[in-house]
């Protein structure tokens, strides 16, 4: 996959409606990125887009409080979902974020794949397990992206991937990819998945 053109096209906040203004014949397939706050979601998206800071990264978790649509080559949308599990957010805000994500997963007619990001250094949290189950219940089989690969030793990778799979209780055949935004390891594998999506949805 060669990315030539990228733009942040639409930003949906808590009170915004999901975009439905594109004509059916011009609608593009969507892939969504979900993960807890500070899991490296913006860094992953920037690495895929070959941009340094189009998706905003921050040392402060909980920065993404909107659903952001990135137009990729006028052929695909990257959909950046709000990070979950930010401890300092009050319960009202957490509930609003949850409804935003649920509404998107339930209503989007062009969503073709969900990537669920998990920090490879740790066992998935309760929020991670809830999100995995939530995605399944909405009819999607998420691809697990184990981020921050460069933070562990190579000898630890296999054990950590097994820990993620067993904690999430992943379905048989679930695709799991280790990824590093620093070295870009895993990016080509994600590109191959995106290419297949666009082959089915030209």
Secondary structure, 3 states (H helix, E strand, C coil): CCCCCEEEEEEECCCCCCCCCCCHHHCCEEEEEEEECCCCHHHHHHHHHCCCCCCCCCCCCCCCCCEEEEEECCCEEEEECCCECCCCCCHHHHHHHHHHHHHHHHHCCCEEEEEEEEECCCCCCHHHHHHHHHHHHCCCCCEEEEECHHHCCHHHHHHHHHHHHHHHCCCCCCCEEECCCCCCCCHHHHHHHHHHHHHHCC
